[in-house]
Amino acid sequence: MFVVPVGRGPYAEYGVAKTQSLKAEVGELVEYTLCPGHRADRARITRTFGPVDQLTSLSEIAIHGHGLRTSFSDEVEQEAASLRQVSPETREDLRHFSFVTIDPEGAQDHDDAVCAIPDTACPGGHIIWCAIADVAHFVRSGTALDTAAKQRGNSTYFPDLVLPMLPSALSADLCSLREGVDRPCLAVCMKIDGEGRLISHQFQRVLIRSRASLSYQKAQRIMDGINENGCREFSLKDMLLRLQNAFRCRLRERQQRQPLELDLDRRKVIFSADGKIESIGIDERHECHRMIEEFMILANVCAATTLIECGTPHLCRAHDPPKSDRIRDLETAMAGLGAPRTNWCYDSPADLNLLMAYADREGKGDLAAHAILRGMSQAVYRVAPSGHFGLNLPHYAHFTSPIRRYSDLLTHRILIRALGLGPDGATDNELERLSKLASYLSQCERRSVAAEHETLDRFAARFLTRSVGKVFSGIIASVQPFGLFVRIDAGLAEGLIPVSKLGFEYFEYDEDTHALISKNSGKEFRLGQTISVILKQVDIPRGRLSFILNRQGS
């Protein structure tokens, strides 16, 4: 028997003696350790997880591969269970305000609630309240809860499970802004004028009671005038329309600012009632998504602005402009999509939005968006004030998700300290270690993003096992010297056609046009080209698909 590592590195295999196999069977997912001694190709199985193609195995691969924590110690769970709700007398009472939470379908943790009212003192203006769960009140610096949250850095979301940063007693209950329940928050009151410009803002520790917990889809239907569940919808509609009016006002400022508008489709796994994969779909984005996103961005800007004005060190969310080599790659990719090289600039989000508009007109907007995304620098945390290229903002901080991001919890503590809002603010030790924490939390975030993306690929591969041998219409999403990456089913899955499988001709890679070209026949395979392919092989553990050309359809 042999074990083969699941990682995406070079292929390897290790022999396993029958006595050290834990009776594992062929095709099972196992945990193993290399045996000490002279033979470097021997392993011992230490744990079995069942067949590698069962759904529970797909997330386990990422959990173990990235060293993610799956449980909390008894001490942490007991500390979470001992916490109690705050007294209303200690906070500004905003329970009479019409707050509402709007989150993805099935969300358990509700970090943020919003409400908006017209500003009678400023014609055309609005007052927007953004109330964020006051996690800092419950999770104090130096406690067992704090240590556990810091170790995780953030929550990690898989299609079938969530690895929360905080125990469920907090993340799904005490800190979650549940409908009809009193909850403490750190809130920011933001006033905008008729052009959507921020006039003023103020942070307060408050008590709220959410009027409704809505999904994006539900909120959008109500905003669109679709009444499904009786008269209660009409009061909700008034609340949501006030938010919508404030958002549309805010859009005027956004249009002036010109942030990067990628709006990429996000894959999601849809399960049947019996827990099987029903399909791999697209998480559609509506106006409601963009509305909540814009309010959260504005609240984050207010947090960064306040801390800069206070002269307090804090974690900035930094996003650098693309580097020169990435710009050259992007220029080449866009040329491959038909954009003339001489007519475009890549120096600002506004320039890139023009490129996107061009690609949309040519029916290649999704490919251009992914090319631009690949050309971007990764966003990171820093202590020194730093701009955010994608949002086109001079300063930015993460404030709105303290249940699932430790960076946001730190921002809360630093705001509490800087504004004198209570004794549970950031400690001297935390401020001294901000640079190390910035680097560490950036690494935690990258680890979770990689784990989530790889797991989605594995679920897509598992779903497509039933489709091996079938013909698909695909679009060439990337051209490399070694082959073509082809995207099928509107981007739900992507796989490789090795250059050796393109036929008996010799194809050369043309870097200037992102194409593989046959010098004999002149046949070309270019970025954005639609081709017919056959799904040849599925590698579930690695989340990889292999295609061959459909000769009858090419």
N, C-alpha and C positions, 0 to 999 in steps of 0.2 A: 504494500500500500504506500502511496505517496501523498504528501500534502503540497499544495501549490499556493503561495501567497496571493492574496486578493489584490494587493496594492497595484497601482498603475505603473510600477517600475518594470525593469526587465524580468522576463520569465525565469522562474527558478522552481525546483522541486526537491523535496527532502523525503527520504525513505523513513517509514515508520514500522517498527517491529509489531507483530500481532499482540505481544504482551503489553505494549505501550500505546495501544490504539483506543482504549476505553470503549471497545466494540463499535466504534464509529463505522458507518457504512459509506460506500462510494456515493459522492454527491452531497455529503453533509458539510455544513459550515462548522468548522472547529477552531478552537484556540490551541496553539501549540507553542512549545519552546524547543530550542535547539539543544541537542544532547551534548554535554561536555565530553571532551576526549579528543582522540586523533581524527575521528571521522566527522568532517564538517557538514556532511550531507545527511545526517540523521536527526530525527526530531521525535518528540514525545507529545502526544495529545493530552491537553490538560482540561479541556471542556468541550462539550458538543452542544450545538444549537438546533439541530434538526436539518432537514433538507435546505440547501442553499437557495432554492427557488420559492420557499414559502415566504410570505410577506413579512413576517416578524424578523426574518434573517436580514432583510435588505437594509433596515436601519441599524441593526446590530453591527454590520460591517463598518459603517461610518463611525458609530460610537466607539468601537474598539480601535479602528484605524487612526482616529484623531484624539484618542485618550479623553473622551468626554465623560463627565461624571453623571451617573444615572440615579443616585439616591443621596439622601441627606442623613447625617449621623443622628443617633437618638438625642444627643444634646441639642442639636439644631432644631429638630422636630419639637422637642419639649419646650424650647425657648419660644418658638413660634406659637405653640398652643397656649402659652401662658399670657400672651399679649391681649389687651382689652381695648375697647373703643374709647375715644377721647370724650371729654365732657364738653357739651355745647357752649358752656359759659366761657371757655378759654379762647374762643375764636370768633371771627366775624361771621355772623349767621347769614348765609346766602341761600337757605333752603327754599325761600319764596321765589328764587330765580328759576327760569325754565331751562335747566341744563338737560342735555341729552348726550348719550354716548353712541357713537357710530363706529362699528368695527367689522372685520371680516366675519363671514358666516361661521358660527360655531365657536367664536372666541370666548375664552374663559377669563382672561385678564383684561380688564377695562382700565387702562391707564388714565385716559383723558375724557373730559366732558366739556362741551361748549354750549354757549348761548350768545345771542346777539339781539340788540335793540337799536332802533334809530336814535341818533344823537340829536336831541332837540336844540342843543346849543350850537350845533354845527350843521347847517342845511346840507342835506345829502350825505352826511357822515354817519358813522355807526360806532357803537360801543360793543366790542367783542370780549367776552370772558372766556378764558381757557383755564380750566381747573384740572390740575394734575394730582394724582394720588400722592398723599404726603407720606411716602415710604420712609423718609428720613426720621419721622416721628417714631416709627416702630423699629427700624433697623439702625441701631446706634453704632457709631464707630467703635471697633475693638471687640464687639460681641461675637459670639459663635455664629450668629446669623450673618453678620457683616463679613466674617472671614469666609463663610461658605459662598456668599454672593460674589465676593471678590475673586475667589478661585475660579468660578465659572465665567465671570466677566460679562455674560449675557445669556439670555435664553436661546435655545436652539430648536428649530421647528422642522420636524419631519412630516411626511404625508400622514403617517399613522400614529404619531406620538409627539409630545413636547417634552424637552428637558428644560424645566424652568430654572431661572436664576434663584428664585425664592421658593420655599415650601408652599404647597397649595393652600395651607391655612392663611397665608398672606396673599399669594399671587391670585388665587381664585376666590378669596373671601375678604379678609379684613382690609386689604389695600385695593381691592377691586371695586370700582364705582358702579355697584349693582343698582338696578332699577328699584326705586322706592325705599332705599336704605340710606341712612345718614352716613356720610364719609368725610374724613378730614382731607383737605387738599392744600397744596400751595398753588395759588391762583394768580394769574396776571390779567389785569384789566387794561385793554388796549383800545385807544381811540384813534379812528382813522377819519380823514376828511373825505369830501365828495369825490376826490381823485384816487382814493385808496391809500394815500400816504399816511404813515404813522405819525400822529401828532404827539401823543404821550402814552405812557404806560406806568403801571404800578403793581408791585407784588404784594400779596397778602396771604396770611394763613387763615383759611376759611373752613366752614362746614357747609356741605351741599347735600342735596338729595336729587339724584337723577330722576327725571320724569319718565324716561324710556331708555331701554337698551336695544338699539336697532342694528341690523346688518346694513351694509352699504346698499344691497339690493332692495331691502325693505324701505330704507329711507328714500332711495331714488324713486321707487314706485309712488310713495306718498307725495314727493315733490312734483311728480309728473301728473298728480291728480287721480291716481288709481286707488280707490277706497275698497279694501278687501275685508276688513274686520269690524265694520260698524262705525258708530259715530265717534269713537275715541280718536279715529284718524284725523278728524277735522282740527282738533286742538293741536295734534302733532304737526299737522300740515302748516298751521300758522307759525309754530316754532321753527320748522324747517325752512319755510319761505323767508323768515327774517334772516336766518343763517345764509340762505342762498343770495339774498339781496346784498348782504355784507360782503360775501365772496365775490359777486360780480362787480361790486365797487372796487374791491381789492385787485381784481384782474386788470384794472387800468394801470395800477402801479406795476404789476407784473409785466404787462406789455411794454412799459417804458424800460423796465430793468432788463428784460430779455434774458432770462435764465435758459439753460439748455433744456430743450423740450424733446426728450427721447420717447417717453411714454411707451416703453417696451412691454410686449405681452409677457405675462407671467404664467408658467405652466402650473396646473394643479391636478392632483389625482382625485378622481371621483369614485367613491366606493358604493357598492350596492348595499342593500339592507343586511345581507349576510356577510359583509366584510370583504368581499372580493373586489378586484379592480374592475369597475364598470367602464371607465374610459380615462384618457388623459386629455384634459380640457384646458381652455384658456380662462384665466381669471379676468373677466372683462372689467374694464375701468370706465366708470361713468363720471358725470359731473360731481356727484357726491364724493367720490374718491378724491378728486382734485380739490374740492372745497375743504375737506378735513386736512388734507396735506398742506394746503396753503395756510390755514390757521395755525397748524403746528410749526411751520417754517417761521411765521411771524412771531410766535411765542418764543421760539429758539433764538431769534434775532434779539428780542427784548432781553432775554437772559444774558446774552453775550454783551449787549450794549450796557446793561446795568453793571456788570462786573468790570468792564473796562472803565466806566465812569467812576467806580469805587476804587479803581487801582488795585484790584484783588487778583492774584494769580488764579487761573482756572483752566479747565480743559477746553481747548478750542477744537472744533471740528474743521479740519483743514483739507482742502482739495486743491492741489496745485494744477496750473495749466499743463497741457500735454508737452512732453519733451520733444526736442527737434527730431529725434529718430522716429518717435511715434507719429509725428506730423507727416514725415516722409512716407511712412507705411500707410497712413490714412489717405494721403494724397494719391498714392498708387492704387489703393482699394477703390477710391471714388472714381479714379480714371477707368478702372476696370468696369465700373457701373455706368460709364459713359459720360462722366462729368469732365469738361475741358479743363486741363491742368491750369491754364493761365488765367481763368476767370474767377477763381475762388481763393478765399483766405481762410485760415484756420486759427486765427489769433484770439478769437473771442467766442462766447456762446452764441452771440447773434450771427456770426459768420457760419457756425455749424448748423444753426437753425435754417439758414438759407440753403445749405447743402441738403438738409433733410427735406425741405420743401421741394427742391429739384427732384430728389429721389422719389418722393411721393408721387409727383406728376408722372414719373416714368414707371410707376408701379413697383418700385424697389425700396420703399421706405423702410421696411423691416431690416433688409440687408444693410442699408446705410446706417441705421440705428445701431446695429451690432458692430459694424466697422468702427463707428465713432466711439462706442463703449470700449472696444478693445484698445483704442488709441488714448483713452483717458488714464491719468494717474489714479492710483488708489487713494481714496479718502482715508485719513488717519487722524489720530488725536495728537495734539501738541499743546504745550503750555504757552509759548510765545504767540501773541495775536497773529492770526494768519487768515488769509482770504479763502473763500470757497468759489472756485472757478465755475463749477456746474450750476450753482445757484446765483452766480454773479453777485456775490455779497462780500463786503470788506471784512466782516467778522461774523462768526456763527458758533453756536454751542449747542450741545444736545441737552435738552431739559425735559422733554415731553414723555419719556418712557422709562421712569425709574423702576417699574416692576420688572422689566426685561433687559435693561442696560445699566451696568454699574456706573458708566460714565455719567448718566443722567442723575443717578442717586448722588454722586459726588457734586454735580452742579447744584442740586438742591441744597446740600449741606453748605456749600460755599456761599450761596445766596443768603441762606439763613444767618450765617456768620456775618457776612458783609452788611446786611440790612438790619442786624440786631433783632431778628424775628424769633429768637428762642435759644435755649441752652444746648440744643442738639445739632448745632452747626458743625462745620469742618474743624478738625483739631489741628494743632500746629504740626503734628507729625504727618498728617495727610497733605498739608500744603507743601511741606518740605519734600515729600515723595511724589509730587505730581508728575515730574518728568518720567520717572520710572513707571508710574501707573499709566501714563499716556502710551508708552511703548508696549507695555504688557496688554492693555485693553485693545490696542490695535491688533496685536497678535491673536487674542481671543476671538475677535470679530472675524478675522480672516479664516481662522480654523472653523468656525461655525458656518460661514458662507460656503466654504469648500465642502464641508460635510453635507450641508443641505443640497447643494447642487449635484454632488455625486449620487446622493440617494434618489433624487428625482430622476436622474439618468437610469438608475437601477430599476426603479418602478416602471419607467417607460419601456425598458428592455424586457422586464417581466411581462408586461401587458402585450408586447409584440411577439412573444414566443409563439402565439397561436397564428401569427401571420407570416412565418418563415415560408418562403417560396411564392409569396404573393407579389403582385406588381403594384408599384406606387409611382405617382407623379411627384418628382422632387425638384428642388431648386438648388443649384450649386451655391453653397454658402461660403465656401473658402476653397482656394486653389493653392496647393502646396507642391513642391517638387516630387513628393512621394505619392500624391493622389488627390482625390477630390472629397471634400466633406459635403454631403448632400443632406438637405433638410426636407423632411417629408411631413405631410399632414399639417400644413400651416405652421411649421416650426415646433411641433410637439416632440419631435425626436430628430436626431442627427446621427449619421453614420459615415463610414469611409468606403470609398472605392479605391483600392490601391492602383497605382499607375500601371502595374503589371496586368490588371484585369480590364484595361481599357481596349484591349485588342492586340493584334500582332504587330501593330505599327510602333515606331519609336517616338515617344512624345517628349518634347523639351519644355522646360518651364520658362515662360517669359515673364520676368519680374515686373516689367513696365506695364503690362496689361493684365496681370493676374490671370494668366491663361496657360494651359497645356496645349501645345501645338505640334502636330505631326508634320515633319519636314517633307515627308513623302506625298501625302494626300492633301495636306493643308487643313485637315480636320482640326477643329479647335474646341476646347472646353473652357468656358469663361465664367467668371463670377456673375451670378444672377441668371445664368442660363437654365431653362427648364428641361429636364431630361426624364426619361422613363427608366426606373430601376427595379430590380428584384431583391427583396430581402433575403440574403444568403445565410447569414449566421447571427445569432444573438449570444452575447457573453454577459449573462446576468450579473455575476459578481463584480465585474468591472464596468457595467453599464455601457457596453459598447455594442454597436451594430455594424455589420458588414454588408455592403451591397455589391451587386454586379450590374452591368448595363443590361437593360432589356433590349436585346438586338431587334426584336420585332417592332418595338415602339420607338427606336432611336432613329 
